[in-house]
């Protein structure tokens, strides 16, 4: 089990350990945190299985916009990517920030100051 905390909001999630170990997730999150501090948008991967045989990856996308960090829980469908998912560049496939879905529904998001 893992958790994400954004100010007073706290969410728990279960990470699949068949492909990445706990230490690999932690290393990824530390690197993603460094990217956020540099002002880049990132995906904090929360559950990943073998990308060559998986349908999706679960993550929390973090967008740095106008001095705020905007977090959205995401499912990255691997078949929908314009380019293949690359573990060495996991943030390359982050979807652009949208606050409304293609169906016109507000996307759940959490904001905090950068």
C-alpha positions as CSV (number, residue, x, y, z in Angstrom):
1,X,0.0,0.0,0.0
2,X,1.1,3.5,-0.8
3,X,-0.4,6.9,-0.2
4,X,-0.3,10.4,-1.7
5,X,-0.9,13.4,0.4
6,X,-1.7,16.8,-1.0
7,X,-2.2,19.3,1.8
8,X,-5.2,17.9,3.8
9,X,-6.2,15.4,1.2
10,X,-4.8,11.8,1.6
11,X,-5.4,8.9,-0.8
12,X,-4.3,5.3,-0.5
13,X,-3.5,3.1,-3.4
14,X,-2.2,-0.4,-4.0
15,X,1.0,-0.8,-6.1
16,X,1.6,-4.0,-8.1
17,X,5.0,-5.4,-7.1
18,X,5.3,-8.0,-9.9
19,X,7.3,-5.7,-12.2
20,X,8.7,-2.9,-9.9
21,X,9.9,-3.4,-6.4
22,X,9.0,-0.9,-3.6
23,X,12.5,0.6,-4.0
24,X,11.9,1.1,-7.7
25,X,8.7,3.0,-7.1
26,X,10.4,5.1,-4.5
27,X,13.3,5.9,-6.8
28,X,10.8,6.9,-9.5
29,X,8.9,9.2,-7.2
30,X,12.1,10.9,-6.0
31,X,13.1,11.5,-9.6
32,X,9.6,12.8,-10.4
33,X,9.8,15.1,-7.4
34,X,13.0,16.6,-8.7
35,X,11.4,17.2,-12.1
36,X,8.4,18.9,-10.4
37,X,10.8,21.2,-8.5
38,X,12.4,22.1,-11.9
39,X,8.9,23.2,-13.1
40,X,8.1,20.1,-15.3
41,X,4.9,18.1,-15.5
42,X,5.3,14.5,-14.4
43,X,3.5,11.2,-13.8
44,X,4.0,9.7,-10.3
45,X,3.5,6.0,-11.3
46,X,1.5,4.2,-8.6
47,X,1.1,0.8,-10.3
48,X,2.9,-0.7,-13.2
49,X,3.2,-4.2,-14.7
50,X,5.3,-5.4,-17.6
51,X,4.6,-2.6,-20.2
52,X,5.1,-4.9,-23.2
53,X,2.1,-7.0,-22.1
54,X,0.0,-4.5,-20.1
55,X,-3.0,-2.5,-21.1
56,X,-2.4,0.5,-18.8
57,X,-0.4,2.1,-16.0
58,X,-1.9,3.9,-13.0
59,X,-0.4,7.2,-12.0
60,X,-1.0,10.7,-10.5
61,X,-0.2,13.3,-13.0
62,X,1.2,16.6,-11.6
63,X,1.1,19.8,-13.6
64,X,3.0,22.9,-12.6
65,X,0.9,25.8,-13.7
66,X,1.1,29.5,-12.5
67,X,2.8,28.7,-9.2
68,X,0.4,25.8,-8.4
69,X,0.7,22.1,-8.6
70,X,-2.4,20.4,-10.0
71,X,-2.7,16.6,-9.4
72,X,-5.0,14.3,-11.3
73,X,-5.3,10.6,-10.8
74,X,-4.8,9.0,-14.3
75,X,-4.9,5.7,-16.1
76,X,-2.5,5.7,-19.0
77,X,-3.8,3.4,-21.7
78,X,-0.7,2.1,-23.5
79,X,-2.5,1.4,-26.8
80,X,-3.6,5.0,-27.0
81,X,-0.1,6.5,-26.8
82,X,1.4,8.3,-29.8
83,X,4.8,6.8,-29.1
84,X,5.7,3.7,-27.1
85,X,6.0,4.0,-23.3
86,X,9.7,4.3,-22.3
87,X,10.6,3.6,-18.7
88,X,13.7,5.7,-19.1
89,X,11.5,8.7,-20.0
90,X,8.3,8.0,-18.0
91,X,7.1,11.6,-18.2
92,X,7.3,11.8,-22.0
93,X,3.8,10.3,-22.3
94,X,2.1,12.5,-19.8
95,X,-1.2,13.7,-21.2
96,X,-1.6,17.5,-21.5
97,X,-3.5,19.2,-18.8
98,X,-7.2,19.3,-19.2
99,X,-9.7,20.3,-16.5
100,X,-12.7,18.9,-18.4
101,X,-13.1,15.5,-20.0
102,X,-13.9,14.9,-23.6
103,X,-17.5,14.2,-22.4
104,X,-17.7,17.7,-20.8
105,X,-17.3,16.4,-17.2
106,X,-15.1,18.2,-14.7
107,X,-11.9,16.1,-14.0
108,X,-11.2,15.6,-10.3
109,X,-8.1,17.4,-9.3
110,X,-6.3,18.6,-6.2
111,X,-4.2,21.9,-6.1
112,X,-1.4,23.0,-3.8
113,X,1.2,25.8,-4.0
114,X,4.4,25.0,-5.8
